[in-house]
Structure formats: C-alpha cells, structure tokens
Amino acid sequence: MKRHKKYLLAGLFGILTIALIFGIAFSGETKVITGTVNDDYQIVTDEGTAYTVEASEAGDEVVELVGQKVKVTGTVEESEGENMITVTSYVVIEE
C-alpha cells in the first residue's frame, strides 16, 4: 500500500511540473485588437496603444497594409515594456 502512495505522489508531482512548464511557455494572452497599421510594423489602436507585429505568416501580410485599419486576433505579450502581438488572423476594415 505504501508503495502505491509513493508512485501516486511521484505521478502527481510530474503532472504538476509539466503543467507549470507549459503554463509558462503559453503565458501569452489571446486578444482581438483593432487599429491602423503603421510603417514601423505596428498596429496602433484608436486609444494610442501600439502593438509591434511579430513575424508570422499572417503578421507578415498585416504589416504590408500600411495606413489601413485592421481587426486582428493573436497572442499578446509584453517584452521590455513593449506590446508584441503574434497575429493568427486578421480582417481589413473598410471605412
């Protein structure tokens, strides 16, 4: 019986360790933002918040839309005081 408890505790510890590692790795928050693309590879919201677009297939397409308003979905993280977004999808907003 004691042996089973030992294995159970070791298994639980392993699961918690893996959950912690993946929790840190995937700590970015998925958001939808709307803003205008500028020539500094950023999307600037109407409130003035700038998000630097990270390199990805969708992100590379978005940064080519300089001057256009877009609605993007992606993972947002802060790095050295700068907002970064990895775009997963986007829509150009026709005004």
Gaussian input, Z-matrix of N, CA and C with variables (Angstrom, degrees):
# hf/3-21g

backbone

0 1
 N
 C     1     B1
 C     2     B2     1     A1
 N     3     B3     2     A2     1     D1
 C     4     B4     3     A3     2     D2
 C     5     B5     4     A4     3     D3
 N     6     B6     5     A5     4     D4
 C     7     B7     6     A6     5     D5
 C     8     B8     7     A7     6     D6
 N     9     B9     8     A8     7     D7
 C    10    B10     9     A9     8     D8
 C    11    B11    10    A10     9     D9
 N    12    B12    11    A11    10    D10
 C    13    B13    12    A12    11    D11
 C    14    B14    13    A13    12    D12
 N    15    B15    14    A14    13    D13
 C    16    B16    15    A15    14    D14
 C    17    B17    16    A16    15    D15
 N    18    B18    17    A17    16    D16
 C    19    B19    18    A18    17    D17
 C    20    B20    19    A19    18    D18
 N    21    B21    20    A20    19    D19
 C    22    B22    21    A21    20    D20
 C    23    B23    22    A22    21    D21
 N    24    B24    23    A23    22    D22
 C    25    B25    24    A24    23    D23
 C    26    B26    25    A25    24    D24
 N    27    B27    26    A26    25    D25
 C    28    B28    27    A27    26    D26
 C    29    B29    28    A28    27    D27
 N    30    B30    29    A29    28    D28
 C    31    B31    30    A30    29    D29
 C    32    B32    31    A31    30    D30
 N    33    B33    32    A32    31    D31
 C    34    B34    33    A33    32    D32
 C    35    B35    34    A34    33    D33
 N    36    B36    35    A35    34    D34
 C    37    B37    36    A36    35    D35
 C    38    B38    37    A37    36    D36
 N    39    B39    38    A38    37    D37
 C    40    B40    39    A39    38    D38
 C    41    B41    40    A40    39    D39
 N    42    B42    41    A41    40    D40
 C    43    B43    42    A42    41    D41
 C    44    B44    43    A43    42    D42
 N    45    B45    44    A44    43    D43
 C    46    B46    45    A45    44    D44
 C    47    B47    46    A46    45    D45
 N    48    B48    47    A47    46    D46
 C    49    B49    48    A48    47    D47
 C    50    B50    49    A49    48    D48
 N    51    B51    50    A50    49    D49
 C    52    B52    51    A51    50    D50
 C    53    B53    52    A52    51    D51
 N    54    B54    53    A53    52    D52
 C    55    B55    54    A54    53    D53
 C    56    B56    55    A55    54    D54
 N    57    B57    56    A56    55    D55
 C    58    B58    57    A57    56    D56
 C    59    B59    58    A58    57    D57
 N    60    B60    59    A59    58    D58
 C    61    B61    60    A60    59    D59
 C    62    B62    61    A61    60    D60
 N    63    B63    62    A62    61    D61
 C    64    B64    63    A63    62    D62
 C    65    B65    64    A64    63    D63
 N    66    B66    65    A65    64    D64
 C    67    B67    66    A66    65    D65
 C    68    B68    67    A67    66    D66
 N    69    B69    68    A68    67    D67
 C    70    B70    69    A69    68    D68
 C    71    B71    70    A70    69    D69
 N    72    B72    71    A71    70    D70
 C    73    B73    72    A72    71    D71
 C    74    B74    73    A73    72    D72
 N    75    B75    74    A74    73    D73
 C    76    B76    75    A75    74    D74
 C    77    B77    76    A76    75    D75
 N    78    B78    77    A77    76    D76
 C    79    B79    78    A78    77    D77
 C    80    B80    79    A79    78    D78
 N    81    B81    80    A80    79    D79
 C    82    B82    81    A81    80    D80
 C    83    B83    82    A82    81    D81
 N    84    B84    83    A83    82    D82
 C    85    B85    84    A84    83    D83
 C    86    B86    85    A85    84    D84
 N    87    B87    86    A86    85    D85
 C    88    B88    87    A87    86    D86
 C    89    B89    88    A88    87    D87
 N    90    B90    89    A89    88    D88
 C    91    B91    90    A90    89    D89
 C    92    B92    91    A91    90    D90
 N    93    B93    92    A92    91    D91
 C    94    B94    93    A93    92    D92
 C    95    B95    94    A94    93    D93
 N    96    B96    95    A95    94    D94
 C    97    B97    96    A96    95    D95
 C    98    B98    97    A97    96    D96
 N    99    B99    98    A98    97    D97
 C   100   B100    99    A99    98    D98
 C   101   B101   100   A100    99    D99
 N   102   B102   101   A101   100   D100
 C   103   B103   102   A102   101   D101
 C   104   B104   103   A103   102   D102
 N   105   B105   104   A104   103   D103
 C   106   B106   105   A105   104   D104
 C   107   B107   106   A106   105   D105
 N   108   B108   107   A107   106   D106
 C   109   B109   108   A108   107   D107
 C   110   B110   109   A109   108   D108
 N   111   B111   110   A110   109   D109
 C   112   B112   111   A111   110   D110
 C   113   B113   112   A112   111   D111
 N   114   B114   113   A113   112   D112
 C   115   B115   114   A114   113   D113
 C   116   B116   115   A115   114   D114
 N   117   B117   116   A116   115   D115
 C   118   B118   117   A117   116   D116
 C   119   B119   118   A118   117   D117
 N   120   B120   119   A119   118   D118
 C   121   B121   120   A120   119   D119
 C   122   B122   121   A121   120   D120
 N   123   B123   122   A122   121   D121
 C   124   B124   123   A123   122   D122
 C   125   B125   124   A124   123   D123
 N   126   B126   125   A125   124   D124
 C   127   B127   126   A126   125   D125
 C   128   B128   127   A127   126   D126
 N   129   B129   128   A128   127   D127
 C   130   B130   129   A129   128   D128
 C   131   B131   130   A130   129   D129
 N   132   B132   131   A131   130   D130
 C   133   B133   132   A132   131   D131
 C   134   B134   133   A133   132   D132
 N   135   B135   134   A134   133   D133
 C   136   B136   135   A135   134   D134
 C   137   B137   136   A136   135   D135
 N   138   B138   137   A137   136   D136
 C   139   B139   138   A138   137   D137
 C   140   B140   139   A139   138   D138
 N   141   B141   140   A140   139   D139
 C   142   B142   141   A141   140   D140
 C   143   B143   142   A142   141   D141
 N   144   B144   143   A143   142   D142
 C   145   B145   144   A144   143   D143
 C   146   B146   145   A145   144   D144
 N   147   B147   146   A146   145   D145
 C   148   B148   147   A147   146   D146
 C   149   B149   148   A148   147   D147
 N   150   B150   149   A149   148   D148
 C   151   B151   150   A150   149   D149
 C   152   B152   151   A151   150   D150
 N   153   B153   152   A152   151   D151
 C   154   B154   153   A153   152   D152
 C   155   B155   154   A154   153   D153
 N   156   B156   155   A155   154   D154
 C   157   B157   156   A156   155   D155
 C   158   B158   157   A157   156   D156
 N   159   B159   158   A158   157   D157
 C   160   B160   159   A159   158   D158
 C   161   B161   160   A160   159   D159
 N   162   B162   161   A161   160   D160
 C   163   B163   162   A162   161   D161
 C   164   B164   163   A163   162   D162
 N   165   B165   164   A164   163   D163
 C   166   B166   165   A165   164   D164
 C   167   B167   166   A166   165   D165
 N   168   B168   167   A167   166   D166
 C   169   B169   168   A168   167   D167
 C   170   B170   169   A169   168   D168
 N   171   B171   170   A170   169   D169
 C   172   B172   171   A171   170   D170
 C   173   B173   172   A172   171   D171
 N   174   B174   173   A173   172   D172
 C   175   B175   174   A174   173   D173
 C   176   B176   175   A175   174   D174
 N   177   B177   176   A176   175   D175
 C   178   B178   177   A177   176   D176
 C   179   B179   178   A178   177   D177
 N   180   B180   179   A179   178   D178
 C   181   B181   180   A180   179   D179
 C   182   B182   181   A181   180   D180
 N   183   B183   182   A182   181   D181
 C   184   B184   183   A183   182   D182
 C   185   B185   184   A184   183   D183
 N   186   B186   185   A185   184   D184
 C   187   B187   186   A186   185   D185
 C   188   B188   187   A187   186   D186
 N   189   B189   188   A188   187   D187
 C   190   B190   189   A189   188   D188
 C   191   B191   190   A190   189   D189
 N   192   B192   191   A191   190   D190
 C   193   B193   192   A192   191   D191
 C   194   B194   193   A193   192   D192
 N   195   B195   194   A194   193   D193
 C   196   B196   195   A195   194   D194
 C   197   B197   196   A196   195   D195
 N   198   B198   197   A197   196   D196
 C   199   B199   198   A198   197   D197
 C   200   B200   199   A199   198   D198
 N   201   B201   200   A200   199   D199
 C   202   B202   201   A201   200   D200
 C   203   B203   202   A202   201   D201
 N   204   B204   203   A203   202   D202
 C   205   B205   204   A204   203   D203
 C   206   B206   205   A205   204   D204
 N   207   B207   206   A206   205   D205
 C   208   B208   207   A207   206   D206
 C   209   B209   208   A208   207   D207
 N   210   B210   209   A209   208   D208
 C   211   B211   210   A210   209   D209
 C   212   B212   211   A211   210   D210
 N   213   B213   212   A212   211   D211
 C   214   B214   213   A213   212   D212
 C   215   B215   214   A214   213   D213
 N   216   B216   215   A215   214   D214
 C   217   B217   216   A216   215   D215
 C   218   B218   217   A217   216   D216
 N   219   B219   218   A218   217   D217
 C   220   B220   219   A219   218   D218
 C   221   B221   220   A220   219   D219
 N   222   B222   221   A221   220   D220
 C   223   B223   222   A222   221   D221
 C   224   B224   223   A223   222   D222
 N   225   B225   224   A224   223   D223
 C   226   B226   225   A225   224   D224
 C   227   B227   226   A226   225   D225
 N   228   B228   227   A227   226   D226
 C   229   B229   228   A228   227   D227
 C   230   B230   229   A229   228   D228
 N   231   B231   230   A230   229   D229
 C   232   B232   231   A231   230   D230
 C   233   B233   232   A232   231   D231
 N   234   B234   233   A233   232   D232
 C   235   B235   234   A234   233   D233
 C   236   B236   235   A235   234   D234
 N   237   B237   236   A236   235   D235
 C   238   B238   237   A237   236   D236
 C   239   B239   238   A238   237   D237
 N   240   B240   239   A239   238   D238
 C   241   B241   240   A240   239   D239
 C   242   B242   241   A241   240   D240
 N   243   B243   242   A242   241   D241
 C   244   B244   243   A243   242   D242
 C   245   B245   244   A244   243   D243
 N   246   B246   245   A245   244   D244
 C   247   B247   246   A246   245   D245
 C   248   B248   247   A247   246   D246
 N   249   B249   248   A248   247   D247
 C   250   B250   249   A249   248   D248
 C   251   B251   250   A250   249   D249
 N   252   B252   251   A251   250   D250
 C   253   B253   252   A252   251   D251
 C   254   B254   253   A253   252   D252
 N   255   B255   254   A254   253   D253
 C   256   B256   255   A255   254   D254
 C   257   B257   256   A256   255   D255
 N   258   B258   257   A257   256   D256
 C   259   B259   258   A258   257   D257
 C   260   B260   259   A259   258   D258
 N   261   B261   260   A260   259   D259
 C   262   B262   261   A261   260   D260
 C   263   B263   262   A262   261   D261
 N   264   B264   263   A263   262   D262
 C   265   B265   264   A264   263   D263
 C   266   B266   265   A265   264   D264
 N   267   B267   266   A266   265   D265
 C   268   B268   267   A267   266   D266
 C   269   B269   268   A268   267   D267
 N   270   B270   269   A269   268   D268
 C   271   B271   270   A270   269   D269
 C   272   B272   271   A271   270   D270
 N   273   B273   272   A272   271   D271
 C   274   B274   273   A273   272   D272
 C   275   B275   274   A274   273   D273
 N   276   B276   275   A275   274   D274
 C   277   B277   276   A276   275   D275
 C   278   B278   277   A277   276   D276
 N   279   B279   278   A278   277   D277
 C   280   B280   279   A279   278   D278
 C   281   B281   280   A280   279   D279
 N   282   B282   281   A281   280   D280
 C   283   B283   282   A282   281   D281
 C   284   B284   283   A283   282   D282

   B1=1.4465
   B2=1.5342
   B3=1.3506
   B4=1.4527
   B5=1.5323
   B6=1.2960
   B7=1.4641
   B8=1.5408
   B9=1.3303
   B10=1.4567
   B11=1.5330
   B12=1.3193
   B13=1.4643
   B14=1.5295
   B15=1.3214
   B16=1.4565
   B17=1.5322
   B18=1.3397
   B19=1.4662
   B20=1.5269
   B21=1.3096
   B22=1.4588
   B23=1.5309
   B24=1.3203
   B25=1.4627
   B26=1.5317
   B27=1.3211
   B28=1.4655
   B29=1.5317
   B30=1.3113
   B31=1.4687
   B32=1.5175
   B33=1.3215
   B34=1.4645
   B35=1.5306
   B36=1.3267
   B37=1.4571
   B38=1.5274
   B39=1.3341
   B40=1.4658
   B41=1.5185
   B42=1.3148
   B43=1.4689
   B44=1.5230
   B45=1.3167
   B46=1.4698
   B47=1.5256
   B48=1.3172
   B49=1.4669
   B50=1.5252
   B51=1.3124
   B52=1.4704
   B53=1.5322
   B54=1.3257
   B55=1.4665
   B56=1.5251
   B57=1.3189
   B58=1.4615
   B59=1.5213
   B60=1.3147
   B61=1.4695
   B62=1.5210
   B63=1.3319
   B64=1.4584
   B65=1.5196
   B66=1.3121
   B67=1.4575
   B68=1.5155
   B69=1.3044
   B70=1.4584
   B71=1.5171
   B72=1.3117
   B73=1.4624
   B74=1.5190
   B75=1.3259
   B76=1.4553
   B77=1.5235
   B78=1.3167
   B79=1.4534
   B80=1.5239
   B81=1.3284
   B82=1.4609
   B83=1.5125
   B84=1.3189
   B85=1.4504
   B86=1.5238
   B87=1.3314
   B88=1.4554
   B89=1.5215
   B90=1.3357
   B91=1.4570
   B92=1.5157
   B93=1.3107
   B94=1.4567
   B95=1.5261
   B96=1.3359
   B97=1.4561
   B98=1.5226
   B99=1.3210
   B100=1.4582
   B101=1.5115
   B102=1.3292
   B103=1.4496
   B104=1.5149
   B105=1.3055
   B106=1.4563
   B107=1.5212
   B108=1.3333
   B109=1.4558
   B110=1.5223
   B111=1.3376
   B112=1.4618
   B113=1.5288
   B114=1.3236
   B115=1.4673
   B116=1.5338
   B117=1.3427
   B118=1.4651
   B119=1.5219
   B120=1.3417
   B121=1.4671
   B122=1.5233
   B123=1.3306
   B124=1.4545
   B125=1.5254
   B126=1.3218
   B127=1.4543
   B128=1.5141
   B129=1.3399
   B130=1.4612
   B131=1.5236
   B132=1.3344
   B133=1.4585
   B134=1.5303
   B135=1.3298
   B136=1.4667
   B137=1.5249
   B138=1.3331
   B139=1.4687
   B140=1.5190
   B141=1.3383
   B142=1.4582
   B143=1.5198
   B144=1.3352
   B145=1.4632
   B146=1.5247
   B147=1.3197
   B148=1.4677
   B149=1.5215
   B150=1.3241
   B151=1.4665
   B152=1.5183
   B153=1.3146
   B154=1.4597
   B155=1.5259
   B156=1.3288
   B157=1.4591
   B158=1.5222
   B159=1.3272
   B160=1.4636
   B161=1.5287
   B162=1.3039
   B163=1.4587
   B164=1.5275
   B165=1.3139
   B166=1.4604
   B167=1.5255
   B168=1.3049
   B169=1.4651
   B170=1.5244
   B171=1.3365
   B172=1.4652
   B173=1.5258
   B174=1.3297
   B175=1.4618
   B176=1.5166
   B177=1.3359
   B178=1.4600
   B179=1.5307
   B180=1.3259
   B181=1.4673
   B182=1.5303
   B183=1.3280
   B184=1.4702
   B185=1.5239
   B186=1.3280
   B187=1.4657
   B188=1.5319
   B189=1.3265
   B190=1.4628
   B191=1.5244
   B192=1.3330
   B193=1.4592
   B194=1.5286
   B195=1.3154
   B196=1.4713
   B197=1.5297
   B198=1.3419
   B199=1.4540
   B200=1.5191
   B201=1.3143
   B202=1.4575
   B203=1.5212
   B204=1.3335
   B205=1.4572
   B206=1.5252
   B207=1.3382
   B208=1.4543
   B209=1.5218
   B210=1.3254
   B211=1.4634
   B212=1.5154
   B213=1.3311
   B214=1.4611
   B215=1.5225
   B216=1.3103
   B217=1.4639
   B218=1.5145
   B219=1.3302
   B220=1.4525
   B221=1.5102
   B222=1.3141
   B223=1.4553
   B224=1.5213
   B225=1.3201
   B226=1.4644
   B227=1.5161
   B228=1.3190
   B229=1.4564
   B230=1.5218
   B231=1.3223
   B232=1.4560
   B233=1.5217
   B234=1.3206
   B235=1.4566
   B236=1.5202
   B237=1.3142
   B238=1.4612
   B239=1.5279
   B240=1.3421
   B241=1.4534
   B242=1.5178
   B243=1.3263
   B244=1.4602
   B245=1.5285
   B246=1.3535
   B247=1.4539
   B248=1.5231
   B249=1.3305
   B250=1.4585
   B251=1.5198
   B252=1.3398
   B253=1.4533
   B254=1.5213
   B255=1.3169
   B256=1.4542
   B257=1.5197
   B258=1.3142
   B259=1.4615
   B260=1.5263
   B261=1.3394
   B262=1.4635
   B263=1.5163
   B264=1.3378
   B265=1.4639
   B266=1.5251
   B267=1.3392
   B268=1.4676
   B269=1.5271
   B270=1.3380
   B271=1.4549
   B272=1.5233
   B273=1.3391
   B274=1.4668
   B275=1.5243
   B276=1.3311
   B277=1.4603
   B278=1.5180
   B279=1.3178
   B280=1.4725
   B281=1.5271
   B282=1.3134
   B283=1.4754
   B284=1.5014
   A1=110.80
   A2=116.84
   A3=120.64
   A4=110.61
   A5=115.07
   A6=120.39
   A7=110.78
   A8=116.80
   A9=121.54
   A10=111.24
   A11=116.18
   A12=119.85
   A13=110.53
   A14=115.55
   A15=120.67
   A16=110.76
   A17=116.16
   A18=120.93
   A19=111.52
   A20=116.32
   A21=121.35
   A22=110.79
   A23=116.49
   A24=120.86
   A25=111.47
   A26=116.84
   A27=120.53
   A28=109.80
   A29=117.68
   A30=121.72
   A31=111.83
   A32=116.84
   A33=120.87
   A34=111.54
   A35=115.70
   A36=120.15
   A37=110.19
   A38=117.48
   A39=121.62
   A40=112.17
   A41=116.53
   A42=120.99
   A43=110.44
   A44=117.67
   A45=121.09
   A46=111.43
   A47=116.59
   A48=120.82
   A49=110.53
   A50=117.16
   A51=121.51
   A52=110.26
   A53=117.08
   A54=120.36
   A55=111.07
   A56=117.14
   A57=121.11
   A58=110.96
   A59=117.44
   A60=121.20
   A61=110.63
   A62=117.56
   A63=119.98
   A64=111.51
   A65=117.82
   A66=121.05
   A67=110.89
   A68=118.05
   A69=122.40
   A70=110.30
   A71=118.03
   A72=121.69
   A73=112.38
   A74=117.42
   A75=121.25
   A76=111.39
   A77=116.28
   A78=120.48
   A79=113.51
   A80=118.75
   A81=120.99
   A82=111.12
   A83=115.26
   A84=121.76
   A85=109.38
   A86=117.75
   A87=121.34
   A88=108.65
   A89=115.79
   A90=121.64
   A91=110.29
   A92=114.89
   A93=122.67
   A94=105.82
   A95=117.04
   A96=120.53
   A97=109.70
   A98=114.70
   A99=121.45
   A100=107.44
   A101=115.82
   A102=119.44
   A103=111.68
   A104=114.82
   A105=122.39
   A106=109.48
   A107=115.63
   A108=121.35
   A109=109.04
   A110=117.30
   A111=120.18
   A112=110.10
   A113=116.28
   A114=119.81
   A115=113.70
   A116=116.55
   A117=121.68
   A118=110.84
   A119=117.59
   A120=123.48
   A121=111.37
   A122=116.19
   A123=121.59
   A124=110.85
   A125=113.91
   A126=122.20
   A127=105.19
   A128=116.43
   A129=121.42
   A130=108.22
   A131=116.26
   A132=121.29
   A133=110.26
   A134=116.23
   A135=120.99
   A136=111.68
   A137=116.78
   A138=121.30
   A139=111.80
   A140=117.36
   A141=121.26
   A142=115.20
   A143=117.89
   A144=120.87
   A145=109.20
   A146=116.47
   A147=121.52
   A148=110.07
   A149=115.20
   A150=122.89
   A151=107.69
   A152=117.33
   A153=121.32
   A154=108.07
   A155=116.07
   A156=121.63
   A157=109.28
   A158=115.50
   A159=122.10
   A160=109.86
   A161=116.60
   A162=121.51
   A163=110.61
   A164=115.41
   A165=124.21
   A166=104.92
   A167=117.46
   A168=119.00
   A169=110.79
   A170=117.35
   A171=120.75
   A172=111.16
   A173=117.08
   A174=120.62
   A175=112.37
   A176=116.65
   A177=120.42
   A178=111.26
   A179=117.07
   A180=120.91
   A181=110.48
   A182=116.39
   A183=121.05
   A184=111.27
   A185=118.43
   A186=120.00
   A187=112.49
   A188=117.29
   A189=120.44
   A190=112.30
   A191=117.53
   A192=122.99
   A193=111.97
   A194=116.99
   A195=122.61
   A196=109.99
   A197=114.92
   A198=121.82
   A199=114.23
   A200=117.79
   A201=120.76
   A202=111.19
   A203=114.84
   A204=120.83
   A205=107.92
   A206=116.17
   A207=122.18
   A208=110.80
   A209=114.44
   A210=122.02
   A211=104.84
   A212=116.72
   A213=121.05
   A214=111.21
   A215=114.25
   A216=122.38
   A217=106.10
   A218=115.88
   A219=118.68
   A220=112.28
   A221=114.18
   A222=121.67
   A223=108.80
   A224=115.82
   A225=121.90
   A226=109.61
   A227=115.41
   A228=122.13
   A229=108.26
   A230=115.67
   A231=120.53
   A232=107.75
   A233=115.74
   A234=120.78
   A235=108.34
   A236=116.03
   A237=122.57
   A238=111.65
   A239=115.86
   A240=121.36
   A241=114.69
   A242=117.26
   A243=121.33
   A244=109.13
   A245=116.50
   A246=121.39
   A247=109.07
   A248=115.87
   A249=122.07
   A250=107.86
   A251=117.41
   A252=120.47
   A253=109.91
   A254=115.28
   A255=121.87
   A256=105.53
   A257=116.49
   A258=122.40
   A259=109.89
   A260=115.30
   A261=120.48
   A262=111.71
   A263=116.70
   A264=120.75
   A265=108.54
   A266=114.97
   A267=118.99
   A268=110.12
   A269=114.11
   A270=122.42
   A271=106.92
   A272=116.65
   A273=120.79
   A274=107.32
   A275=115.79
   A276=120.84
   A277=108.57
   A278=114.81
   A279=120.77
   A280=108.02
   A281=116.04
   A282=119.35
   A283=110.61
   D1=-42.47
   D2=179.63
   D3=-63.00
   D4=-34.80
   D5=-179.08
   D6=-63.69
   D7=-40.78
   D8=179.67
   D9=-65.34
   D10=-37.80
   D11=178.63
   D12=-64.23
   D13=-38.82
   D14=179.04
   D15=-61.29
   D16=-46.32
   D17=179.31
   D18=-65.88
   D19=-39.29
   D20=178.44
   D21=-62.27
   D22=-46.17
   D23=178.94
   D24=-64.76
   D25=-40.83
   D26=178.74
   D27=-64.70
   D28=-40.90
   D29=177.92
   D30=-63.85
   D31=-44.79
   D32=178.34
   D33=-62.53
   D34=-41.49
   D35=178.25
   D36=-62.07
   D37=-41.94
   D38=178.22
   D39=-62.79
   D40=-43.77
   D41=178.95
   D42=-63.34
   D43=-43.84
   D44=178.74
   D45=-63.08
   D46=-39.70
   D47=178.94
   D48=-63.35
   D49=-45.84
   D50=179.05
   D51=-63.44
   D52=-42.85
   D53=179.04
   D54=-61.25
   D55=-39.77
   D56=178.69
   D57=-64.96
   D58=-44.32
   D59=-179.68
   D60=-62.67
   D61=-47.60
   D62=-179.69
   D63=-69.59
   D64=-31.18
   D65=176.89
   D66=-63.61
   D67=-39.40
   D68=177.76
   D69=-71.24
   D70=-41.33
   D71=-178.04
   D72=-66.37
   D73=-32.33
   D74=-177.29
   D75=-111.59
   D76=41.65
   D77=-174.35
   D78=-80.30
   D79=-9.09
   D80=178.62
   D81=-65.48
   D82=150.02
   D83=-177.46
   D84=-102.82
   D85=130.20
   D86=177.00
   D87=-78.29
   D88=128.86
   D89=-178.16
   D90=-137.94
   D91=160.79
   D92=170.37
   D93=-114.36
   D94=123.80
   D95=177.64
   D96=-126.46
   D97=151.34
   D98=177.82
   D99=-123.84
   D100=132.31
   D101=-179.89
   D102=-174.11
   D103=-176.05
   D104=-178.13
   D105=-104.08
   D106=135.81
   D107=179.62
   D108=-80.06
   D109=129.86
   D110=176.41
   D111=-108.28
   D112=177.31
   D113=-176.91
   D114=-85.00
   D115=10.94
   D116=174.88
   D117=-104.88
   D118=22.98
   D119=-179.65
   D120=61.18
   D121=39.46
   D122=-178.95
   D123=-128.00
   D124=157.96
   D125=168.60
   D126=-113.71
   D127=124.84
   D128=-178.20
   D129=-111.41
   D130=121.92
   D131=-179.55
   D132=-74.61
   D133=167.73
   D134=176.99
   D135=-61.85
   D136=-25.05
   D137=178.54
   D138=-81.78
   D139=-6.93
   D140=177.73
   D141=95.95
   D142=3.44
   D143=178.09
   D144=-78.04
   D145=128.95
   D146=-179.68
   D147=-103.22
   D148=136.26
   D149=176.29
   D150=-120.99
   D151=118.74
   D152=176.43
   D153=-76.46
   D154=130.61
   D155=-177.09
   D156=-85.33
   D157=121.33
   D158=177.84
   D159=-76.69
   D160=154.12
   D161=179.02
   D162=-67.32
   D163=124.27
   D164=173.49
   D165=-163.66
   D166=170.45
   D167=-179.20
   D168=-58.93
   D169=-50.48
   D170=179.84
   D171=-69.00
   D172=-38.06
   D173=179.71
   D174=-63.55
   D175=-39.31
   D176=178.62
   D177=-64.91
   D178=-32.88
   D179=176.70
   D180=-71.13
   D181=-41.10
   D182=-178.13
   D183=-62.42
   D184=-44.08
   D185=-175.48
   D186=-66.71
   D187=-13.86
   D188=175.81
   D189=-82.03
   D190=-5.53
   D191=-176.74
   D192=-96.58
   D193=40.91
   D194=-176.71
   D195=-54.39
   D196=130.94
   D197=178.35
   D198=87.63
   D199=-7.80
   D200=-179.16
   D201=-99.66
   D202=151.41
   D203=178.41
   D204=-89.97
   D205=133.89
   D206=-178.18
   D207=-133.18
   D208=155.73
   D209=171.40
   D210=-116.76
   D211=117.15
   D212=-176.08
   D213=-119.52
   D214=149.71
   D215=172.71
   D216=-116.84
   D217=135.88
   D218=179.69
   D219=-175.91
   D220=-179.31
   D221=179.32
   D222=-93.57
   D223=123.77
   D224=-177.79
   D225=-105.67
   D226=132.19
   D227=175.07
   D228=-137.15
   D229=158.57
   D230=175.92
   D231=-108.55
   D232=130.94
   D233=179.47
   D234=-134.22
   D235=117.38
   D236=179.85
   D237=52.68
   D238=43.15
   D239=177.19
   D240=78.07
   D241=6.66
   D242=-178.34
   D243=-114.47
   D244=136.28
   D245=176.56
   D246=-79.73
   D247=128.56
   D248=179.85
   D249=-120.80
   D250=140.76
   D251=176.13
   D252=-130.65
   D253=131.99
   D254=172.42
   D255=-100.52
   D256=106.26
   D257=-173.43
   D258=-74.33
   D259=130.71
   D260=174.85
   D261=-105.81
   D262=-26.93
   D263=175.58
   D264=-158.16
   D265=159.77
   D266=-179.89
   D267=-155.37
   D268=160.51
   D269=175.20
   D270=-138.62
   D271=133.62
   D272=174.16
   D273=-79.68
   D274=131.61
   D275=-179.76
   D276=-95.02
   D277=120.58
   D278=178.07
   D279=-84.64
   D280=128.13
   D281=-179.67
   D282=-107.84

